[in-house]
Amino acid sequence: MRINGFYTKQQIDAEGLTEYQAKDIKAKVYLNGTKVYFFELDNNQQNYRLYSIIHKRSFFL
């Protein structure tokens, strides 16, 4: 997956990412192993733009 790439919900699920319910964050947060992926909905509300990937330990600090 690439930063600033657009993905459908089905593509995100196919990558093995699991959604994480994060408080106080407007982004959709997904976990996969040691990485945390942040997505936002595009203007059409149909695709998600990946805008950040961080290490899981950084996210939970």
FENGI-V246078 format. One line per field, one symbol per residue. ss: DSSP state (H for helix, E for strand, C for the rest). phi: phi as a letter, one per 40 degrees, with the letter a starting at -180 (. if undefined). psi: psi as a letter, one per 40 degrees, with the letter a starting at -180 (. if undefined). A space follows every 50 residues. Layout:
ss = ???
phi = ???
psi = ???
This chain:
ss = CCCCCEECHHHHHHCCCEEECCCCCCCEEEEECCEEEEEEECCCCCCEEE EEEEEHHHHCC
phi = .bcgcbbcdccccccgcbcbcccgbcccbbbagcbbbbbbccccgbbbbc babbcdccccc
psi = iiieihiiddddddeeihihghifheihhiihbeihhhiiiadefdihhh eihiidddde.
